[in-house]
Amino acid sequence: MPAQPLTPAEIALLCEQLPGWSLQEGKLHRELRFADFSEAFGFMTRVALAAEQLNHHPEWSNVWNRVSLHLTTHDCGGLSNLDLALARRINALAGQPSA
């Protein structure tokens, strides 16, 4: 799927469409907490497989039970349809379907 930049109107609706996500410095941001490191790392592994399918990879970090994610499309210089698609998959993996 090729990256297509989102319009300002589409970006304005993202947080309504994506429960748990916010816009920070032009990127989609989400932080998730898990019971322990093993659960957090397992989640990251599932996200990695989804990201590979889309060929679109998050900026992320993990500290013990916390996973922080930032999504942006560097090739587009901002948010794209790929960020929306990956955020939806991440929500599904976290057990929180998107609107």
A tleap script that builds the chain and sets N, CA, C and O, in Angstrom:
source leaprc.protein.ff14SB
mol = sequence {
  NMET PRO ALA GLN PRO LEU THR PRO ALA GLU
  ILE ALA LEU LEU CYS GLU GLN LEU PRO GLY
  TRP SER LEU GLN GLU GLY LYS LEU HIE ARG
  GLU LEU ARG PHE ALA ASP PHE SER GLU ALA
  PHE GLY PHE MET THR ARG VAL ALA LEU ALA
  ALA GLU GLN LEU ASN HIE HIE PRO GLU TRP
  SER ASN VAL TRP ASN ARG VAL SER LEU HIE
  LEU THR THR HIE ASP CYS GLY GLY LEU SER
  ASN LEU ASP LEU ALA LEU ALA ARG ARG ILE
  ASN ALA LEU ALA GLY GLN PRO SER CALA
}
set mol.1.N position { 0.858 -1.174 0.000 }
set mol.1.CA position { 0.000 0.000 0.000 }
set mol.1.C position { 0.906 1.239 0.000 }
set mol.1.O position { 1.724 1.407 0.904 }
set mol.2.N position { 0.763 2.090 -0.991 }
set mol.2.CA position { 1.590 3.304 -1.017 }
set mol.2.C position { 1.102 4.337 0.000 }
set mol.2.O position { -0.087 4.417 0.308 }
set mol.3.N position { 2.035 5.110 0.502 }
set mol.3.CA position { 1.699 6.158 1.479 }
set mol.3.C position { 1.022 7.322 0.767 }
set mol.3.O position { 1.498 7.806 -0.259 }
set mol.4.N position { -0.100 7.759 1.335 }
set mol.4.CA position { -0.810 8.938 0.840 }
set mol.4.C position { -0.993 9.884 2.018 }
set mol.4.O position { -1.613 9.513 3.014 }
set mol.5.N position { -0.464 11.104 1.920 }
set mol.5.CA position { -0.578 12.050 3.039 }
set mol.5.C position { -2.040 12.304 3.400 }
set mol.5.O position { -2.907 12.364 2.528 }
set mol.6.N position { -2.299 12.453 4.697 }
set mol.6.CA position { -3.635 12.810 5.162 }
set mol.6.C position { -3.823 14.319 5.022 }
set mol.6.O position { -2.878 15.098 5.150 }
set mol.7.N position { -5.057 14.704 4.758 }
set mol.7.CA position { -5.381 16.128 4.673 }
set mol.7.C position { -5.523 16.681 6.091 }
set mol.7.O position { -5.696 15.912 7.036 }
set mol.8.N position { -5.453 18.000 6.249 }
set mol.8.CA position { -5.677 18.582 7.582 }
set mol.8.C position { -7.024 18.168 8.178 }
set mol.8.O position { -7.120 17.949 9.386 }
set mol.9.N position { -8.053 18.060 7.355 }
set mol.9.CA position { -9.374 17.638 7.849 }
set mol.9.C position { -9.338 16.195 8.344 }
set mol.9.O position { -9.943 15.874 9.366 }
set mol.10.N position { -8.634 15.327 7.625 }
set mol.10.CA position { -8.510 13.932 8.049 }
set mol.10.C position { -7.714 13.832 9.344 }
set mol.10.O position { -8.058 13.043 10.224 }
set mol.11.N position { -6.664 14.617 9.465 }
set mol.11.CA position { -5.844 14.614 10.683 }
set mol.11.C position { -6.676 15.078 11.880 }
set mol.11.O position { -6.536 14.537 12.977 }
set mol.12.N position { -7.538 16.071 11.677 }
set mol.12.CA position { -8.371 16.596 12.766 }
set mol.12.C position { -9.311 15.536 13.321 }
set mol.12.O position { -9.704 15.615 14.485 }
set mol.13.N position { -9.678 14.547 12.515 }
set mol.13.CA position { -10.607 13.493 12.948 }
set mol.13.C position { -9.916 12.271 13.543 }
set mol.13.O position { -10.588 11.386 14.071 }
set mol.14.N position { -8.593 12.206 13.469 }
set mol.14.CA position { -7.885 10.997 13.890 }
set mol.14.C position { -8.173 10.586 15.323 }
set mol.14.O position { -8.432 9.410 15.581 }
set mol.15.N position { -8.134 11.508 16.246 }
set mol.15.CA position { -8.305 11.144 17.657 }
set mol.15.C position { -9.715 10.641 17.943 }
set mol.15.O position { -9.915 9.852 18.866 }
set mol.16.N position { -10.692 11.091 17.158 }
set mol.16.CA position { -12.054 10.558 17.294 }
set mol.16.C position { -12.118 9.127 16.771 }
set mol.16.O position { -12.846 8.298 17.315 }
set mol.17.N position { -11.366 8.840 15.727 }
set mol.17.CA position { -11.369 7.522 15.096 }
set mol.17.C position { -10.498 6.515 15.823 }
set mol.17.O position { -10.681 5.307 15.678 }
set mol.18.N position { -9.548 7.015 16.607 }
set mol.18.CA position { -8.545 6.153 17.217 }
set mol.18.C position { -8.516 6.334 18.732 }
set mol.18.O position { -7.722 7.126 19.241 }
set mol.19.N position { -9.366 5.616 19.458 }
set mol.19.CA position { -9.365 5.733 20.918 }
set mol.19.C position { -7.974 5.448 21.496 }
set mol.19.O position { -7.301 4.498 21.096 }
set mol.20.N position { -7.565 6.287 22.440 }
set mol.20.CA position { -6.282 6.097 23.112 }
set mol.20.C position { -5.133 6.843 22.471 }
set mol.20.O position { -4.052 6.916 23.056 }
set mol.21.N position { -5.331 7.399 21.286 }
set mol.21.CA position { -4.276 8.101 20.564 }
set mol.21.C position { -4.434 9.600 20.714 }
set mol.21.O position { -5.541 10.111 20.883 }
set mol.22.N position { -3.307 10.299 20.651 }
set mol.22.CA position { -3.316 11.761 20.656 }
set mol.22.C position { -2.329 12.245 19.600 }
set mol.22.O position { -1.510 11.477 19.096 }
set mol.23.N position { -2.422 13.515 19.280 }
set mol.23.CA position { -1.463 14.125 18.366 }
set mol.23.C position { -0.415 14.859 19.202 }
set mol.23.O position { -0.748 15.697 20.040 }
set mol.24.N position { 0.845 14.532 18.964 }
set mol.24.CA position { 1.954 15.188 19.663 }
set mol.24.C position { 3.040 15.498 18.646 }
set mol.24.O position { 3.587 14.597 18.010 }
set mol.25.N position { 3.342 16.767 18.502 }
set mol.25.CA position { 4.401 17.214 17.594 }
set mol.25.C position { 4.208 16.666 16.184 }
set mol.25.O position { 5.172 16.267 15.531 }
set mol.26.N position { 2.958 16.648 15.716 }
set mol.26.CA position { 2.655 16.206 14.362 }
set mol.26.C position { 2.647 14.706 14.162 }
set mol.26.O position { 2.558 14.230 13.030 }
set mol.27.N position { 2.740 13.949 15.256 }
set mol.27.CA position { 2.740 12.491 15.173 }
set mol.27.C position { 1.586 11.936 15.994 }
set mol.27.O position { 1.124 12.567 16.945 }
set mol.28.N position { 1.125 10.745 15.614 }
set mol.28.CA position { 0.172 10.033 16.456 }
set mol.28.C position { 0.943 9.409 17.610 }
set mol.28.O position { 2.004 8.818 17.407 }
set mol.29.N position { 0.409 9.541 18.818 }
set mol.29.CA position { 1.098 9.035 20.009 }
set mol.29.C position { 0.135 8.188 20.832 }
set mol.29.O position { -1.043 8.512 20.983 }
set mol.30.N position { 0.674 7.099 21.356 }
set mol.30.CA position { -0.085 6.263 22.281 }
set mol.30.C position { 0.890 5.624 23.254 }
set mol.30.O position { 2.002 5.248 22.885 }
set mol.31.N position { 0.458 5.508 24.502 }
set mol.31.CA position { 1.234 4.803 25.507 }
set mol.31.C position { 0.349 3.730 26.109 }
set mol.31.O position { -0.794 3.987 26.485 }
set mol.32.N position { 0.888 2.528 26.195 }
set mol.32.CA position { 0.149 1.402 26.766 }
set mol.32.C position { 0.935 0.832 27.935 }
set mol.32.O position { 2.166 0.826 27.933 }
set mol.33.N position { 0.205 0.355 28.928 }
set mol.33.CA position { 0.817 -0.294 30.088 }
set mol.33.C position { 0.305 -1.723 30.184 }
set mol.33.O position { -0.859 -2.009 29.903 }
set mol.34.N position { 1.199 -2.607 30.586 }
set mol.34.CA position { 0.894 -4.025 30.676 }
set mol.34.C position { 1.234 -4.535 32.068 }
set mol.34.O position { 1.792 -3.798 32.882 }
set mol.35.N position { 0.906 -5.774 32.341 }
set mol.35.CA position { 1.141 -6.341 33.664 }
set mol.35.C position { 2.633 -6.423 33.999 }
set mol.35.O position { 3.031 -6.236 35.148 }
set mol.36.N position { 3.449 -6.704 32.980 }
set mol.36.CA position { 4.879 -6.856 33.216 }
set mol.36.C position { 5.638 -6.744 31.897 }
set mol.36.O position { 5.038 -6.517 30.846 }
set mol.37.N position { 6.946 -6.903 31.954 }
set mol.37.CA position { 7.790 -6.782 30.774 }
set mol.37.C position { 7.435 -7.825 29.720 }
set mol.37.O position { 7.384 -7.512 28.530 }
set mol.38.N position { 7.194 -9.040 30.140 }
set mol.38.CA position { 6.905 -10.113 29.197 }
set mol.38.C position { 5.644 -9.807 28.376 }
set mol.38.O position { 5.621 -10.025 27.165 }
set mol.39.N position { 4.620 -9.313 29.028 }
set mol.39.CA position { 3.386 -8.972 28.325 }
set mol.39.C position { 3.622 -7.795 27.356 }
set mol.39.O position { 3.117 -7.802 26.234 }
set mol.40.N position { 4.382 -6.803 27.794 }
set mol.40.CA position { 4.687 -5.656 26.936 }
set mol.40.C position { 5.496 -6.102 25.721 }
set mol.40.O position { 5.219 -5.672 24.601 }
set mol.41.N position { 6.484 -6.951 25.930 }
set mol.41.CA position { 7.324 -7.404 24.832 }
set mol.41.C position { 6.529 -8.280 23.866 }
set mol.41.O position { 6.728 -8.200 22.654 }
set mol.42.N position { 5.640 -9.109 24.386 }
set mol.42.CA position { 4.774 -9.915 23.521 }
set mol.42.C position { 3.907 -9.040 22.631 }
set mol.42.O position { 3.728 -9.330 21.449 }
set mol.43.N position { 3.366 -7.964 23.204 }
set mol.43.CA position { 2.574 -7.012 22.431 }
set mol.43.C position { 3.431 -6.385 21.334 }
set mol.43.O position { 2.988 -6.266 20.192 }
set mol.44.N position { 4.652 -5.984 21.677 }
set mol.44.CA position { 5.542 -5.376 20.688 }
set mol.44.C position { 5.838 -6.351 19.548 }
set mol.44.O position { 5.950 -5.937 18.394 }
set mol.45.N position { 5.961 -7.617 19.856 }
set mol.45.CA position { 6.204 -8.620 18.818 }
set mol.45.C position { 5.019 -8.701 17.862 }
set mol.45.O position { 5.204 -8.789 16.648 }
set mol.46.N position { 3.810 -8.672 18.402 }
set mol.46.CA position { 2.611 -8.706 17.543 }
set mol.46.C position { 2.524 -7.453 16.682 }
set mol.46.O position { 2.164 -7.529 15.508 }
set mol.47.N position { 2.852 -6.303 17.260 }
set mol.47.CA position { 2.850 -5.049 16.492 }
set mol.47.C position { 3.918 -5.114 15.401 }
set mol.47.O position { 3.681 -4.661 14.281 }
set mol.48.N position { 5.075 -5.663 15.708 }
set mol.48.CA position { 6.151 -5.766 14.715 }
set mol.48.C position { 5.700 -6.575 13.506 }
set mol.48.O position { 6.012 -6.215 12.371 }
set mol.49.N position { 4.975 -7.655 13.732 }
set mol.49.CA position { 4.482 -8.466 12.619 }
set mol.49.C position { 3.465 -7.696 11.775 }
set mol.49.O position { 3.481 -7.782 10.547 }
set mol.50.N position { 2.586 -6.948 12.429 }
set mol.50.CA position { 1.615 -6.120 11.702 }
set mol.50.C position { 2.323 -5.019 10.921 }
set mol.50.O position { 1.950 -4.724 9.785 }
set mol.51.N position { 3.336 -4.414 11.521 }
set mol.51.CA position { 4.090 -3.350 10.858 }
set mol.51.C position { 4.805 -3.890 9.621 }
set mol.51.O position { 4.856 -3.217 8.592 }
set mol.52.N position { 5.347 -5.078 9.713 }
set mol.52.CA position { 6.009 -5.694 8.564 }
set mol.52.C position { 5.026 -5.930 7.426 }
set mol.52.O position { 5.361 -5.712 6.262 }
set mol.53.N position { 3.814 -6.374 7.752 }
set mol.53.CA position { 2.800 -6.586 6.716 }
set mol.53.C position { 2.500 -5.299 5.965 }
set mol.53.O position { 2.288 -5.317 4.753 }
set mol.54.N position { 2.481 -4.180 6.686 }
set mol.54.CA position { 2.208 -2.876 6.068 }
set mol.54.C position { 3.471 -2.232 5.486 }
set mol.54.O position { 3.390 -1.256 4.740 }
set mol.55.N position { 4.640 -2.787 5.833 }
set mol.55.CA position { 5.925 -2.163 5.502 }
set mol.55.C position { 5.949 -0.718 6.008 }
set mol.55.O position { 6.369 0.206 5.311 }
set mol.56.N position { 5.485 -0.563 7.244 }
set mol.56.CA position { 5.421 0.749 7.886 }
set mol.56.C position { 5.712 0.536 9.368 }
set mol.56.O position { 5.006 -0.217 10.038 }
set mol.57.N position { 6.731 1.185 9.874 }
set mol.57.CA position { 7.244 0.837 11.199 }
set mol.57.C position { 7.143 1.997 12.173 }
set mol.57.O position { 7.386 3.145 11.800 }
set mol.58.N position { 6.788 1.708 13.415 }
set mol.58.CA position { 6.613 2.767 14.417 }
set mol.58.C position { 7.934 3.248 14.991 }
set mol.58.O position { 8.951 2.556 14.940 }
set mol.59.N position { 7.888 4.440 15.530 }
set mol.59.CA position { 8.937 4.898 16.441 }
set mol.59.C position { 8.417 4.481 17.810 }
set mol.59.O position { 7.324 4.891 18.202 }
set mol.60.N position { 9.160 3.692 18.527 }
set mol.60.CA position { 8.635 3.202 19.799 }
set mol.60.C position { 9.738 2.935 20.797 }
set mol.60.O position { 10.921 2.852 20.464 }
set mol.61.N position { 9.296 2.803 22.044 }
set mol.61.CA position { 10.230 2.440 23.107 }
set mol.61.C position { 9.486 1.600 24.131 }
set mol.61.O position { 8.259 1.623 24.218 }
set mol.62.N position { 10.262 0.863 24.896 }
set mol.62.CA position { 9.714 -0.006 25.934 }
set mol.62.C position { 10.537 0.173 27.199 }
set mol.62.O position { 11.763 0.064 27.176 }
set mol.63.N position { 9.853 0.449 28.298 }
set mol.63.CA position { 10.464 0.458 29.615 }
set mol.63.C position { 9.588 -0.430 30.493 }
set mol.63.O position { 8.442 -0.092 30.788 }
set mol.64.N position { 10.126 -1.537 30.894 }
set mol.64.CA position { 9.478 -2.574 31.679 }
set mol.64.C position { 8.083 -2.901 31.180 }
set mol.64.O position { 7.951 -3.698 30.251 }
set mol.65.N position { 7.024 -2.318 31.760 }
set mol.65.CA position { 5.661 -2.696 31.375 }
set mol.65.C position { 4.995 -1.654 30.483 }
set mol.65.O position { 3.792 -1.734 30.236 }
set mol.66.N position { 5.758 -0.681 29.998 }
set mol.66.CA position { 5.195 0.435 29.244 }
set mol.66.C position { 5.745 0.442 27.817 }
set mol.66.O position { 6.946 0.286 27.598 }
set mol.67.N position { 4.840 0.626 26.854 }
set mol.67.CA position { 5.230 0.753 25.446 }
set mol.67.C position { 4.729 2.105 24.964 }
set mol.67.O position { 3.536 2.395 25.051 }
set mol.68.N position { 5.637 2.934 24.456 }
set mol.68.CA position { 5.292 4.239 23.898 }
set mol.68.C position { 5.459 4.171 22.390 }
set mol.68.O position { 6.480 3.697 21.892 }
set mol.69.N position { 4.455 4.646 21.664 }
set mol.69.CA position { 4.464 4.600 20.204 }
set mol.69.C position { 4.255 5.979 19.622 }
set mol.69.O position { 3.454 6.770 20.120 }
set mol.70.N position { 4.989 6.254 18.556 }
set mol.70.CA position { 4.803 7.467 17.756 }
set mol.70.C position { 4.716 7.008 16.308 }
set mol.70.O position { 5.563 6.250 15.835 }
set mol.71.N position { 3.691 7.469 15.610 }
set mol.71.CA position { 3.524 7.113 14.208 }
set mol.71.C position { 3.603 8.356 13.342 }
set mol.71.O position { 2.972 9.374 13.628 }
set mol.72.N position { 4.376 8.260 12.294 }
set mol.72.CA position { 4.481 9.300 11.279 }
set mol.72.C position { 5.036 8.640 10.028 }
set mol.72.O position { 5.590 7.542 10.090 }
set mol.73.N position { 4.888 9.307 8.901 }
set mol.73.CA position { 5.422 8.788 7.643 }
set mol.73.C position { 6.493 9.752 7.166 }
set mol.73.O position { 6.184 10.812 6.622 }
set mol.74.N position { 7.727 9.393 7.365 }
set mol.74.CA position { 8.839 10.274 7.039 }
set mol.74.C position { 8.857 10.635 5.555 }
set mol.74.O position { 9.177 11.768 5.196 }
set mol.75.N position { 8.513 9.672 4.690 }
set mol.75.CA position { 8.507 9.937 3.244 }
set mol.75.C position { 7.508 11.020 2.863 }
set mol.75.O position { 7.698 11.717 1.865 }
set mol.76.N position { 6.444 11.168 3.651 }
set mol.76.CA position { 5.415 12.178 3.367 }
set mol.76.C position { 5.627 13.451 4.175 }
set mol.76.O position { 4.980 14.468 3.925 }
set mol.77.N position { 6.521 13.391 5.129 }
set mol.77.CA position { 6.742 14.550 5.977 }
set mol.77.C position { 5.602 14.810 6.945 }
set mol.77.O position { 5.381 15.949 7.356 }
set mol.78.N position { 4.883 13.771 7.308 }
set mol.78.CA position { 3.763 13.920 8.238 }
set mol.78.C position { 2.949 12.644 8.301 }
set mol.78.O position { 3.466 11.553 8.066 }
set mol.79.N position { 1.687 12.785 8.614 }
set mol.79.CA position { 0.814 11.625 8.777 }
set mol.79.C position { 0.246 11.169 7.440 }
set mol.79.O position { -0.035 11.976 6.553 }
set mol.80.N position { 0.085 9.852 7.319 }
set mol.80.CA position { -0.440 9.270 6.085 }
set mol.80.C position { -1.449 8.170 6.399 }
set mol.80.O position { -1.697 7.833 7.557 }
set mol.81.N position { -2.016 7.627 5.337 }
set mol.81.CA position { -2.934 6.501 5.450 }
set mol.81.C position { -2.264 5.308 6.135 }
set mol.81.O position { -2.947 4.515 6.784 }
set mol.82.N position { -0.952 5.167 6.005 }
set mol.82.CA position { -0.248 4.063 6.655 }
set mol.82.C position { -0.252 4.204 8.172 }
set mol.82.O position { -0.353 3.208 8.889 }
set mol.83.N position { -0.143 5.430 8.660 }
set mol.83.CA position { -0.200 5.652 10.110 }
set mol.83.C position { -1.577 5.283 10.645 }
set mol.83.O position { -1.693 4.651 11.695 }
set mol.84.N position { -2.613 5.675 9.924 }
set mol.84.CA position { -3.977 5.339 10.327 }
set mol.84.C position { -4.170 3.824 10.330 }
set mol.84.O position { -4.730 3.273 11.277 }
set mol.85.N position { -3.715 3.155 9.284 }
set mol.85.CA position { -3.865 1.700 9.199 }
set mol.85.C position { -3.113 0.997 10.326 }
set mol.85.O position { -3.640 0.069 10.937 }
set mol.86.N position { -1.874 1.437 10.606 }
set mol.86.CA position { -1.105 0.796 11.673 }
set mol.86.C position { -1.717 1.080 13.036 }
set mol.86.O position { -1.765 0.187 13.882 }
set mol.87.N position { -2.184 2.292 13.266 }
set mol.87.CA position { -2.829 2.620 14.544 }
set mol.87.C position { -4.064 1.758 14.763 }
set mol.87.O position { -4.307 1.297 15.878 }
set mol.88.N position { -4.835 1.539 13.724 }
set mol.88.CA position { -6.022 0.672 13.846 }
set mol.88.C position { -5.617 -0.758 14.206 }
set mol.88.O position { -6.258 -1.397 15.041 }
set mol.89.N position { -4.563 -1.252 13.579 }
set mol.89.CA position { -4.097 -2.607 13.904 }
set mol.89.C position { -3.572 -2.675 15.335 }
set mol.89.O position { -3.810 -3.655 16.041 }
set mol.90.N position { -2.866 -1.644 15.758 }
set mol.90.CA position { -2.360 -1.611 17.134 }
set mol.90.C position { -3.527 -1.607 18.119 }
set mol.90.O position { -3.488 -2.321 19.120 }
set mol.91.N position { -4.559 -0.817 17.850 }
set mol.91.CA position { -5.734 -0.809 18.723 }
set mol.91.C position { -6.375 -2.185 18.789 }
set mol.91.O position { -6.765 -2.635 19.866 }
set mol.92.N position { -6.487 -2.858 17.648 }
set mol.92.CA position { -7.068 -4.197 17.640 }
set mol.92.C position { -6.213 -5.163 18.466 }
set mol.92.O position { -6.753 -5.979 19.213 }
set mol.93.N position { -4.905 -5.079 18.340 }
set mol.93.CA position { -4.019 -5.936 19.127 }
set mol.93.C position { -4.105 -5.632 20.620 }
set mol.93.O position { -3.901 -6.512 21.456 }
set mol.94.N position { -4.407 -4.382 20.942 }
set mol.94.CA position { -4.547 -3.971 22.352 }
set mol.94.C position { -5.954 -4.253 22.874 }
set mol.94.O position { -6.256 -3.979 24.036 }
set mol.95.N position { -6.814 -4.802 22.015 }
set mol.95.CA position { -8.189 -5.111 22.435 }
set mol.95.C position { -9.094 -3.899 22.461 }
set mol.95.O position { -10.100 -3.887 23.170 }
set mol.96.N position { -8.744 -2.874 21.689 }
set mol.96.CA position { -9.547 -1.657 21.620 }
set mol.96.C position { -9.804 -1.316 20.156 }
set mol.96.O position { -9.054 -0.540 19.564 }
set mol.97.N position { -10.850 -1.882 19.566 }
set mol.97.CA position { -11.127 -1.581 18.168 }
set mol.97.C position { -11.328 -0.094 17.942 }
set mol.97.O position { -11.830 0.622 18.809 }
set mol.98.N position { -10.933 0.354 16.774 }
set mol.98.CA position { -11.094 1.759 16.403 }
set mol.98.C position { -12.520 2.030 15.978 }
set mol.98.O position { -13.266 1.119 15.619 }
set mol.99.N position { -12.888 3.318 16.025 }
set mol.99.CA position { -14.235 3.718 15.623 }
set mol.99.C position { -14.367 3.670 14.119 }
set mol.99.O position { -15.432 3.973 13.582 }
savepdb mol mol.pdb
quit
